[in-house]
Amino acid sequence: MLGLANTLNNAAKNIQGVLVNAAGAAIASAPGLILQRASPGLYELYQQLMAYANGSVGLEKLRADAVR
């Protein structure tokens, strides 16, 4: 019985953590959604620039690893 109680308690804590993370992600993505609806062209430009920046950071990491 104690093992089952511990399992259920851990599951409840895990679910709570998932819900908190999901709520945080929803709040963090709200400005992007607002921008997308207000100005789709500007949002597309923003997405392209973010993809380019992420690619540049990835290349810099590869270069830094190669130098080591």
N, C-alpha and C positions, 0 to 999 in steps of 0.2 A: 504494500500500500504506500509506503514511504517513497519508494522508487517512482511509482506512478505519480504521486503528488509532486515530486521534484521535476519530473518530466513535463507535467502540465504547467508548472510554475515557470520553467525555462521557456516553454513555448509561448506563454503569455508575454514574457519579457521580450522575446524575439519579435513577436507581432507588434508590440508597442514600438520597438525600435524601427521596424519597417515603416510603420505609419508616420512616425516622426520624420524619417528621411524622405518619404514621399511628399509630405507636406512642405518640407524645406525645398525640395526640387520644384514643386509647383509654384511656390512663391518666387523662387529665383528665376523661373522662366517667364513670369508674368510680363516684365518689361519687353521681352522679345515678342511676345504675342501681341502686345499693344502696338509696337512698332510695325509688325507685320500687317496688322489690320489698317493702321493709319497710312502707311506708305510702303506698299509691297516692293517697289523698286529700290528704295533705300534699305529695306530689310535684306533683299537679295545681295546688294553690294556689301552690306555688313557680313553676311554669311560667307561670301567669297573672300573677303579680307581676313576673316577668322580662319578659314581653311588654309589660306596662304601663310598666315602667321604660325599656325600649328605645324605646317610642313617645314617652315624655316627653322622652328625650334627643334624639330626632329632631326633635321640635317645637322644642326649645330651639335646636338648630342652625339650623333654618329662621328662627327669630326673630332670632338673632344675624346671620345673613346678610342679612336684610331691613334691619336697622338700619345695616349698613355701607353 
